[in-house]
Each structure stands twice: as C-alpha cells, then as structure tokens.
Amino acid sequence: MMPFDIVLVDDHKLVRDGVKTILERGAEFRVVGEADNGAEVVPLCRKTNPHIVLMDIGLPGMNGIEATTELLRHCPGVKVVILSMYDDENSVVSAIRSGARAFVLKKASSAELLDALRTVARGGSYLSPQVSDRLLARIQRGDLETRGRSPLESLSPRELQVLRLVAEGKTSKDIAVMLDLGLQTVRSYRKTMMKKLGVNNVAGLTQLALAAGITHWDKPDASPVG
C-alpha cells in the first residue's frame, strides 16, 4: 500500500523532528514537507499535494486555526490534524469549525498520534480522549456556547487575526509588517471590526478578544520541545 503523504507545521524544529521519527518507524506515512509558520502552509501544500497536514495550533503570526481555514479554502481535499498543548474547549471548537478533522494534544503518546492519523487518513475524525471527555461533560451540562452567541462570529478569519494581534498590543504598523498588508488595509480592518463589534477603541477590542479566549493561542510554550 502507498504511504500517506504528510506535511508537518510547527515552529519548533525539535517537535517536527520528534514527530518525523515516530512516522518514519513504519511504512504508513511519509513526511513530504515541513513549515515553521502558517503563512507557508498553502504554497507548500500546493507544491507537495499531501493527504494530511499535521498543524500546530500556536504558530507565530497566523495561528494554526487561521492557517487551517486558509489552507482548506485553497486545497479543500487536504485533511488537517491539529496538535495543541492546550485542551481548552475554545481551541477545540474553533479547530473543528475551521475544518480540522482531528485535535490531538502534544502530550499524547506516539501510539495515539498514529491512531489519529490512521483514523483521519481513512476519512474519519479524532479527538484526544481527555478533550472529548471534557467536551461531553460540558455538552451534558448544557453550557457549551452555541454558534452565534459570540460577537466574534461575525468576523472573517483575517479580521480575527488582526484582532488577536491588536489585543496582544501590536500597533497597526507592526501588524502590517507581520501580515504583509498595507498600513491603510490594517487600519480599515480595525475600523470595520470596531463597527461590527460595537466598540469604539482598542481597549474595547482587547477586552472582547480576551473574553473570547482568542489571545492565548500564541502563549509561549512552557518547554523547548513544545
């Protein structure tokens, strides 16, 4: 049987090397490309045409959720597996909404990672057991936010990206450089977001971003191996 081609996206080389070692032990999966940020994902996938992309959630600049949304717009046939240090429900729900087929914690065993990749390769979906247990408990308690309750639902992935960077204290100029956009474009994003969200200053935007939990996706990793 032909191996499934995989692209690895993680800003820590140690993590990519570790995953590669796990995958290369068997003949099921073959790593055909690597990226250390979200912006490289689409061009890399166009070039390598992988079956699966294993995507870290906490990438610099464009995070894994945004990169997934962007990737699936350009390469809808690719299956995305999200790797995360955090098992909070906001990240999980956002990952699945962005089109990811699986959510695996970085503390998972290599056997679990392979299990998730096999499931996704066969067309299924996978959630790390402790994630699905906690989500289930929340659904049973009836307190999982329903779609449309969050004011941020009205924002586009790009606006969410700008919002997150604003909330992290970046100036319009910083954001323009980081996202390779014109300064006027960034300013107009900010203006549109304030209008959509009904706030009239950066403090209001920041408060909403923190309340929605969108700024913690880029917390620095606690250890060098991520």
C-alpha positions in Angstrom: 0.0 0.0 0.0 1.2 3.5 -0.8 2.1 5.6 2.2 0.0 8.7 3.1 1.9 11.9 2.5 2.1 14.3 5.4 3.2 17.9 5.8 4.4 19.0 9.3 3.7 22.5 10.5 5.3 23.5 13.9 7.6 26.4 14.8 9.8 24.1 16.9 12.2 22.0 14.9 12.6 19.6 17.8 8.9 18.8 17.7 8.9 18.3 13.9 12.0 16.0 14.2 10.3 14.0 17.0 7.1 13.5 15.0 9.1 12.6 11.9 11.0 9.9 13.9 7.7 8.4 15.0 6.2 8.5 11.5 9.3 7.0 9.8 9.3 3.9 12.0 6.6 2.4 9.9 5.7 2.5 6.2 2.2 4.0 6.5 3.2 7.7 6.5 5.8 9.7 4.6 6.8 13.3 5.5 6.9 15.3 2.3 7.3 18.8 3.6 7.8 21.0 6.7 6.9 24.6 7.6 7.5 26.6 10.8 4.7 29.1 10.3 1.1 29.3 9.0 1.9 31.6 6.0 4.0 28.9 4.3 1.3 26.2 4.5 -0.7 27.0 1.4 2.3 27.3 -1.1 3.9 24.2 0.5 0.7 22.1 0.1 0.2 23.2 -3.5 3.7 22.0 -4.2 3.6 18.7 -2.3 -0.1 17.8 -2.5 -0.2 15.9 0.8 -3.0 13.8 2.2 -2.7 15.2 5.7 -1.3 18.3 7.3 -0.3 18.0 11.0 -0.7 21.5 12.2 0.5 23.1 15.5 -2.1 25.5 16.9 0.3 28.0 18.4 2.1 29.3 15.4 3.7 32.8 15.2 1.8 35.4 13.1 -1.0 33.3 11.6 -2.1 30.6 14.1 -3.0 27.1 13.3 -6.7 27.7 13.3 -6.4 30.6 10.8 -3.9 28.6 8.7 -6.4 25.7 8.5 -9.2 28.0 7.3 -6.9 29.5 4.7 -5.5 26.1 3.6 -8.9 24.5 3.2 -10.0 27.4 1.0 -7.2 26.7 -1.4 -6.8 22.9 -1.0 -10.2 21.6 0.1 -9.1 17.9 -0.3 -6.4 18.1 2.4 -7.2 16.7 5.9 -5.9 18.7 8.8 -4.9 17.3 12.2 -4.4 20.0 14.9 -1.7 19.5 17.5 -2.1 21.5 20.7 -0.5 22.0 24.1 -3.9 23.2 25.4 -7.1 21.3 25.7 -9.5 24.2 26.4 -12.8 24.0 24.6 -12.5 27.3 22.7 -9.5 26.0 20.9 -11.1 22.6 20.2 -14.4 24.0 19.0 -12.6 26.7 16.8 -10.3 24.0 15.3 -13.2 21.8 14.3 -15.2 24.8 13.0 -12.2 25.8 10.8 -12.4 22.4 9.2 -9.8 20.3 11.0 -10.6 16.6 11.2 -8.7 15.9 14.4 -7.4 17.5 17.6 -4.5 15.8 19.3 -2.7 17.0 22.5 1.1 17.4 22.3 1.3 15.3 25.5 -0.3 12.3 23.6 1.6 9.1 23.2 3.1 8.2 19.8 0.6 5.4 19.6 -2.3 7.9 20.0 -0.8 10.2 17.3 -0.6 7.3 14.9 -4.1 6.3 15.7 -5.4 9.8 15.0 -3.5 9.9 11.7 -4.8 6.5 10.6 -8.4 7.5 11.5 -8.2 10.7 9.5 -6.4 9.0 6.6 -9.4 6.6 6.4 -11.8 9.6 6.3 -12.7 9.7 10.0 -12.4 12.3 12.7 -10.4 12.1 16.0 -10.4 14.0 19.3 -7.9 13.2 22.1 -9.8 11.2 24.7 -9.4 13.8 27.5 -10.6 16.5 25.2 -13.7 14.6 24.2 -14.5 13.7 27.8 -14.4 17.3 28.8 -16.4 18.5 25.8 -19.0 15.8 26.5 -19.3 16.9 30.1 -19.9 20.5 29.0 -22.5 19.4 26.4 -24.3 17.4 29.1 -24.2 20.4 31.5 -25.7 22.4 28.6 -23.1 25.2 28.8 -21.2 24.8 25.6 -21.6 28.1 23.8 -23.9 27.8 20.8 -23.0 29.1 17.4 -23.9 32.8 17.1 -23.6 33.7 20.8 -20.1 35.1 20.4 -19.9 38.6 18.9 -16.7 37.4 17.2 -18.7 35.0 14.9 -19.3 37.9 12.5 -15.5 38.4 11.9 -13.6 36.9 9.0 -10.5 34.8 9.7 -8.3 37.7 8.6 -10.2 40.1 10.9 -9.8 37.7 13.8 -6.1 37.5 13.1 -5.8 41.4 13.2 -7.9 41.4 16.3 -5.6 39.0 18.1 -2.5 41.0 17.2 -4.2 44.2 18.4 -5.1 42.5 21.7 -1.5 41.5 22.1 -0.5 45.1 21.9 0.8 45.3 18.4 0.5 48.6 16.5 -1.1 48.9 13.1 2.4 49.3 11.7 3.6 46.1 13.4 0.6 44.2 12.1 1.1 45.5 8.6 4.6 44.1 8.6 3.7 40.8 10.3 0.8 40.0 7.9 2.4 41.6 4.9 -0.5 44.1 4.5 -0.7 47.8 3.7 -1.0 50.1 6.7 -4.3 51.5 5.4 -5.6 48.0 5.0 -4.9 47.2 8.6 -6.5 50.5 9.7 -9.6 49.7 7.7 -9.8 46.2 9.3 -9.6 47.8 12.7 -12.4 50.3 11.8 -14.6 47.5 10.4 -14.1 45.3 13.5 -15.0 48.1 15.9 -18.2 48.8 13.9 -19.1 45.1 13.8 -18.4 44.6 17.5 -19.9 47.8 18.7 -16.8 49.1 20.4 -15.0 52.4 19.8 -11.4 51.9 21.0 -8.6 49.4 21.1 -9.3 48.7 24.8 -12.8 47.5 23.9 -11.4 45.3 21.1 -8.8 43.8 23.5 -11.4 43.1 26.2 -13.6 41.2 23.7 -10.6 39.2 22.4 -9.6 38.2 26.0 -13.2 37.4 26.9 -13.4 35.1 23.8 -10.1 33.5 24.7 -8.5 34.1 21.3 -5.3 35.6 22.5 -4.0 32.6 24.4 -3.3 30.5 21.2 0.1 32.1 21.0 1.3 31.7 24.6 5.0 30.9 24.5 5.5 27.2 25.0 6.5 26.2 28.6 9.3 23.9 27.4 11.7 23.9 24.5 10.2 20.8 23.0 6.7 22.4 22.9 
